[in-house]
Amino acid sequence: MASKNKSPQINIDHLLTQQTFAKLQKAYHKVFGFSLLCVNANGQTIFGKSPCDKCQEDCNDTHKRTLNEALRWGEPCINLCPQEFATWGIPIMLNNQILGGLIVTGVSLENQRNLRKILKASQGLLDLTETHNLTNAAILNQNRLNAKRDNEQAEAMHELREHIYEDIREIYIREEPELLAAIKRGERKKAREIINRVLVGVYFIGRNREDLLKSLILELIVMMSRAAVEAGADPTTILGTNYRALSNLSQIQDEAALSKWVTEMLEDLISTIQNNQTYPHLVLLSAALKYMEQNLSQELTREEVAKIAGMSPGHFSRVIKETTGKTFSEILTGYRIARASQLLVRTSKSLVQIALDCGFTDQSYFSRVFRKSKNCTPNEYRKQHIISR
C-alpha cells in the first residue's frame, strides 16, 4: 500500500497539454519559422515531430543536455545534435524541478543569416515560456545574473593579469575616482566593471587571510556608501542597508559568495540613489555645470551632461530650467560666450582658434552668436576691452 504522505508524481503534461502545446507551436512557427518539440526531463519527445529519426536516442541526450545548460546559464544555449543540426530549448519547470522542456532542433547552420535568425528565435523561445508561466523565470534570471557576474570577473582577471597590485592604496588611487563617478551617475554596468577590477586586487592582497580580506572589503563598502550619499541617497537608508548587509558578512566563507555580496551591495546603493525623490538638485546640478565649463571645447550633449548629474535627460532639463530659468542650450551658449570673451581680451589667439576652444565649429556661426549676445562682433569686443584696460 502506498504511503498517504507520498507526494504524487508531477509530469510535464500537468503543466502543458497537447492542445496548449499546439497553440504555442503555431504562434512560435508564425513568428520565427521553426517547429517546436515538447520533451520530458529525459529528452524524449512528448508532443511534436522530431526531424532526427535516425539518431533519436542520441538526440534525446542532446535535448536533456540543452535543457540543463539553459537552466545553468539562465538562457537558451545552442547545441549541436549528432547530425550537426542546431538545437536550443528552455526547461519547463515546477519550482526547482525540470519536468521537461520546449525544444527546437534540426536547424541548419549553413549560413550567417540563419545564425542570426537562430539567435533571435532562441530568445523568443525564452520569452514564450516565461510569458506562459511554463518555467521558473526567477531562477533563470538569477542564474543569468550569476553567469554574467562570473564572466565579468573573469574578464577583469584577464585584463589585470599583467598587473599585480601590492598595496591596497594603489588599488584605490587607480580605481576610486572612476568608481565614485559611476556610482553617482547610476551607471551600474560601469560600476560593476570597476568593482570586479578592485576585487581582483583585493583578493590577491588578502589571499589566505580571511580577516584581512574582509577588512579590505569593508573599506570598499565605506567608499561606495560615501559616494551614494554624495549622489543624493538618504544617509539613514544607507545606514540601514549597510547594517543588514554587514550582519551577513561574518557568515561568508568563500570568494565567490563575497564577490556576490559586494555586487549586491553596489546594486542596492545605486537603487537607493535612484529611488530617492529628494535629490540635492543643487549639488548634482553644480557638478554638471562644472563639467560643462571644463569641457567647452567638446561637443557637449544634454544626454552626456545629464549623466554627470545622475539624472535622465528629461528630468535634467526640468531641473535646470526650474533652477536657473534657462534651458540647457542657453546655459551652454552663455558659458561659451563668456569663455570667448575672456580669450578675446586675455590672449592674442585668432578668432578661429577661440571659436574652436569654446566649442564653436564654425567661425561665422560663432560671430553671429557672439554679436547677438554682446551687441558687437568679436573683433569689436576685443578692441574695446583692450583699450579700456
VOGU-3710 file (C-alpha; in Angstrom, 3 decimals, decimal comma):
1> masknkspqi> 0,000/0,000/0,000  1,351/3,417/-0,945  2,059/5,875/1,837  -0,605/8,536/2,293  2,075/11,187/2,768  3,867/10,453/-0,517  3,603/13,351/-2,967  2,038/12,460/-6,322  4,368/12,284/-9,350  4,224/15,520/-11,333
11> nidhlltqqt> 4,704/15,081/-15,077  5,081/17,655/-17,813  1,502/17,120/-19,046  0,284/18,560/-15,748  1,602/21,948/-16,905  1,334/21,660/-20,687  -1,467/19,855/-22,502  -1,292/18,810/-26,152  -3,890/21,444/-27,002  -1,868/24,239/-25,343
21> faklqkayhk> 1,305/22,964/-26,998  -0,374/23,122/-30,407  -1,227/26,792/-29,807  2,329/27,595/-28,726  3,723/25,672/-31,687  1,557/27,625/-34,114  2,429/31,005/-32,556  6,168/30,278/-32,474  6,279/28,970/-36,037  4,375/32,006/-37,310
31> vfgfsllcvn> 6,948/34,424/-35,845  10,217/32,516/-36,266  9,513/29,792/-38,838  10,770/26,943/-36,603  8,819/23,971/-35,226  8,722/23,071/-31,548  9,042/19,797/-29,707  7,824/19,165/-26,176  10,122/16,706/-24,400  10,188/15,166/-20,944
41> angqtifgks> 13,028/15,501/-18,432  14,951/12,713/-20,209  14,732/14,493/-23,564  12,143/12,113/-25,059  9,571/13,689/-27,363  6,069/14,033/-25,883  4,403/16,365/-28,396  5,540/17,320/-31,883  7,547/15,505/-34,564  11,323/15,264/-34,350
51> pcdkcqedcn> 13,231/15,731/-37,641  16,072/13,453/-36,413  14,517/9,981/-36,608  17,851/8,258/-37,399  19,556/9,202/-34,134  16,630/9,513/-31,750  18,394/8,130/-28,662  21,415/10,382/-29,130  19,136/13,324/-29,845  17,339/12,669/-26,564
61> dthkrtlnea> 20,664/13,133/-24,780  21,174/16,395/-26,686  17,700/17,578/-25,647  18,369/16,777/-21,999  21,774/18,473/-22,033  20,284/21,522/-23,760  17,635/21,960/-21,052  20,155/21,530/-18,220  22,519/24,067/-19,778  19,679/26,535/-20,281
71> lrwgepcinl> 18,864/26,247/-16,571  22,525/26,621/-15,592  23,086/29,762/-17,681  19,587/31,193/-17,340  19,107/31,493/-21,096  18,992/29,329/-24,235  22,217/27,532/-25,196  22,633/26,410/-28,799  23,958/22,847/-29,073  24,536/20,510/-31,999
81> cpqefatwgi> 22,736/17,189/-32,303  24,649/14,117/-33,620  23,703/15,131/-37,191  25,194/18,588/-36,507  21,911/20,473/-36,559  21,366/23,379/-34,174  19,311/22,626/-31,068  18,082/25,009/-28,387  15,430/24,913/-25,692  14,014/26,168/-22,402
91> pimlnnqilg> 13,118/23,907/-19,450  9,536/23,577/-18,302  9,761/23,761/-14,525  7,742/23,373/-11,365  9,580/25,239/-8,619  13,190/23,957/-8,916  12,342/20,758/-10,807  12,766/20,300/-14,560  9,716/18,425/-15,862  10,773/18,676/-19,490
101> glivtgvsle> 11,058/21,490/-21,965  10,319/23,111/-25,292  12,976/22,231/-27,873  13,828/23,390/-31,387  16,118/21,096/-33,364  17,045/20,045/-36,904  18,066/23,571/-37,932  20,952/24,003/-40,377  23,886/26,299/-39,587  24,869/26,636/-43,219
111> nqrnlrkilk> 24,957/30,423/-43,409  25,450/33,546/-41,301  21,926/34,779/-41,927  20,489/31,592/-40,457  22,669/32,024/-37,366  21,260/35,497/-36,703  17,762/34,078/-37,135  18,559/31,286/-34,656  19,833/33,720/-32,024  16,649/35,764/-32,288
121> asqglldlte> 14,454/32,649/-32,201  16,222/31,254/-29,129  15,490/34,450/-27,210  11,919/34,292/-28,477  11,540/30,816/-27,002  12,659/32,110/-23,602  10,096/34,916/-23,815  7,388/32,456/-24,850  7,923/30,070/-21,921  8,146/32,905/-19,397
131> thnltnaail> 5,028/34,625/-20,759  3,012/31,428/-20,366  4,460/30,669/-16,898  5,908/27,353/-18,043  9,309/27,889/-16,456  10,759/29,377/-13,279  11,632/32,856/-14,577  13,063/33,947/-11,208  15,615/31,115/-11,125  16,572/31,636/-14,766
141> nqnrlnakrd> 17,062/35,344/-14,192  19,200/34,760/-11,093  21,321/32,180/-12,919  21,691/34,605/-15,812  22,911/37,332/-13,450  25,308/34,912/-11,735  26,757/33,824/-15,081  27,168/37,429/-16,166  28,861/38,313/-12,886  31,258/35,374/-13,210
151> neqaeamhel> 32,044/36,353/-16,783  32,719/39,975/-15,844  35,015/38,918/-13,040  36,882/36,538/-15,347  37,339/39,362/-17,841  38,652/41,620/-15,089  41,136/38,968/-14,012  42,307/38,543/-17,596  42,664/42,309/-18,005  44,777/42,638/-14,862
161> rehiyedire> 46,895/39,508/-15,193  49,886/41,641/-16,228  49,453/43,987/-13,284  49,587/42,625/-9,729  48,609/45,051/-7,005  50,916/45,038/-3,991  49,276/47,771/-1,948  45,605/48,478/-1,235  46,285/52,195/-1,629  47,384/51,591/-5,199
171> iyireepell> 44,038/49,958/-5,971  42,062/52,892/-4,619  44,287/55,534/-6,222  43,746/53,904/-9,611  40,093/52,939/-9,337  38,337/55,070/-6,699  37,687/58,291/-8,716  36,108/56,422/-11,620  34,084/54,173/-9,317  32,707/57,101/-7,328
181> aaikrgerkk> 31,742/58,896/-10,536  29,978/55,800/-11,910  28,037/55,287/-8,660  26,980/58,929/-8,557  25,751/58,745/-12,155  23,937/55,472/-11,505  25,931/53,651/-14,215  25,547/50,090/-12,972  27,485/48,364/-15,769  30,478/50,698/-15,460
191> areiinrvlv> 30,483/50,463/-11,665  30,357/46,645/-11,816  33,345/46,580/-14,178  35,384/48,690/-11,754  34,260/46,641/-8,743  35,439/43,480/-10,492  38,862/45,023/-11,106  39,082/46,137/-7,481  38,068/42,691/-6,229  40,820/41,029/-8,267
201> gvyfigrnre> 43,399/43,187/-6,497  41,762/42,819/-3,103  41,668/39,027/-3,418  45,343/38,964/-4,345  46,405/41,121/-1,400  44,117/39,366/1,074  44,789/35,838/-0,177  44,827/33,210/2,565  43,939/35,919/5,113  40,176/35,945/5,676
211> dllkslilel> 40,377/38,703/8,299  42,426/40,968/6,002  40,229/40,219/3,017  37,037/41,204/4,842  38,735/44,303/6,234  39,623/45,416/2,701  36,071/44,713/1,534  34,666/46,824/4,385  36,864/49,708/3,295  35,457/49,339/-0,214
221> ivmmsraave> 31,868/49,410/1,115  32,583/52,590/3,106  33,913/54,226/-0,056  30,861/53,157/-2,082  28,454/54,332/0,629  30,099/57,746/0,765  29,671/58,095/-2,991  25,998/57,143/-2,712  25,321/59,758/-0,023  27,137/62,418/-2,058
231> agadpttilg> 24,935/61,489/-5,022  21,766/62,110/-3,032  20,950/58,837/-1,298  19,296/59,142/2,100  22,012/58,544/4,758  19,506/56,820/7,050  18,543/54,372/4,321  22,207/53,738/3,501  22,915/53,070/7,176  20,078/50,544/7,337
241> tnyralsnls> 21,229/48,848/4,153  24,780/48,608/5,423  23,701/47,269/8,817  21,638/44,474/7,283  24,367/43,556/4,806  27,243/43,713/7,271  25,415/41,388/9,633  25,724/38,709/6,919  29,399/39,348/6,198  30,674/37,197/9,066
251> qiqdeaalsk> 28,903/34,171/7,603  30,556/34,438/4,189  33,304/31,853/3,772  34,441/31,920/0,126  35,450/34,430/-2,542  32,500/33,708/-4,839  29,982/34,493/-2,093  31,974/37,569/-1,097  32,020/38,829/-4,682  28,260/38,334/-4,936
261> wvtemledli> 27,754/40,166/-1,631  29,780/43,192/-2,790  27,970/43,339/-6,127  24,570/43,182/-4,424  25,652/45,985/-2,105  26,588/48,054/-5,156  23,191/47,401/-6,765  21,376/48,343/-3,543  23,344/51,588/-3,208  22,621/52,667/-6,776
271> stiqnnqtyp> 18,943/51,752/-6,374  18,813/53,834/-3,190  20,177/56,825/-5,106  17,662/56,428/-7,911  14,701/55,763/-5,614  15,310/58,842/-3,508  12,875/61,511/-4,607  14,596/64,295/-2,648  17,861/64,519/-4,560  20,010/67,519/-3,574
281> hlvllsaalk> 19,428/69,000/-7,020  21,718/71,954/-6,441  24,646/69,650/-5,628  24,059/67,438/-8,653  23,389/70,391/-10,925  26,564/72,092/-9,720  28,608/69,052/-10,740  27,018/69,085/-14,189  27,613/72,820/-14,688  31,222/72,451/-13,603
291> ymeqnlsqel> 31,670/69,649/-16,112  30,244/71,874/-18,856  32,651/74,710/-18,014  35,635/72,364/-18,037  34,749/70,784/-21,385  33,522/73,677/-23,523  35,749/72,714/-26,440  33,910/69,392/-26,722  30,601/68,700/-28,443  28,537/68,541/-25,247
301> treevakiag> 25,101/66,961/-25,429  22,249/67,148/-22,958  22,373/63,360/-22,533  26,084/63,394/-21,692  25,802/66,189/-19,120  22,650/64,655/-17,592  24,697/61,533/-16,789  27,110/63,649/-14,787  24,166/64,853/-12,704  22,861/61,292/-12,329
311> mspghfsrvi> 19,541/62,209/-13,984  17,624/61,236/-17,075  17,851/63,833/-19,898  14,221/64,851/-19,447  14,494/65,207/-15,682  17,748/67,108/-16,069  16,089/69,586/-18,453  13,274/70,237/-15,974  15,643/70,694/-13,037  17,963/73,058/-14,899
321> kettgktfse> 15,018/75,144/-16,132  13,386/75,304/-12,683  16,682/76,185/-11,001  18,189/78,683/-13,433  15,247/79,823/-15,539  17,223/78,862/-18,666  17,391/75,867/-20,960  20,421/73,611/-21,292  21,276/75,167/-24,677  21,014/78,701/-23,302
331> iltgyriara> 23,336/77,925/-20,395  25,862/76,150/-22,631  25,873/79,034/-25,106  26,291/81,512/-22,233  29,323/79,605/-20,925  30,862/79,528/-24,396  30,361/83,224/-24,981  31,789/84,044/-21,523  34,874/81,920/-22,244  35,254/83,508/-25,679
341> sqllvrtsks> 35,069/86,970/-24,104  37,908/86,085/-21,743  40,074/84,692/-24,527  39,474/87,722/-26,757  40,762/90,085/-24,088  43,437/87,990/-22,370  45,026/86,258/-25,357  46,090/87,029/-28,894  44,535/83,856/-30,300  42,820/84,071/-33,674
351> lvqialdcgf> 39,038/84,099/-33,920  39,148/80,647/-35,499  41,107/79,207/-32,567  38,920/80,919/-29,987  35,806/79,569/-31,689  37,221/76,033/-31,576  38,374/76,378/-27,957  34,844/77,374/-26,971  33,050/74,612/-28,863  32,019/76,523/-31,990
361> tdqsyfsrvf> 32,960/74,518/-35,077  32,073/77,359/-37,475  33,605/80,841/-37,151  30,731/82,609/-38,889  28,222/80,957/-36,539  30,432/81,943/-33,577  30,420/85,564/-34,761  26,620/85,610/-35,145  26,011/84,146/-31,694  28,575/86,463/-30,095
371> rksknctpne> 27,044/89,537/-31,747  23,565/88,540/-30,597  24,846/88,207/-27,009  27,212/91,214/-26,805  25,746/93,555/-29,445  29,123/93,707/-31,180  31,405/91,458/-33,187  34,249/89,518/-31,541  36,827/91,852/-33,116  34,964/94,935/-31,898
381> yrkqhiisr> 34,728/93,454/-28,396  38,471/92,751/-28,362  39,374/96,313/-29,423  37,020/97,942/-26,915  38,238/95,990/-23,904  41,937/96,132/-24,746  41,703/99,914/-24,990  39,773/100,227/-21,735  42,207/98,154/-19,670
//
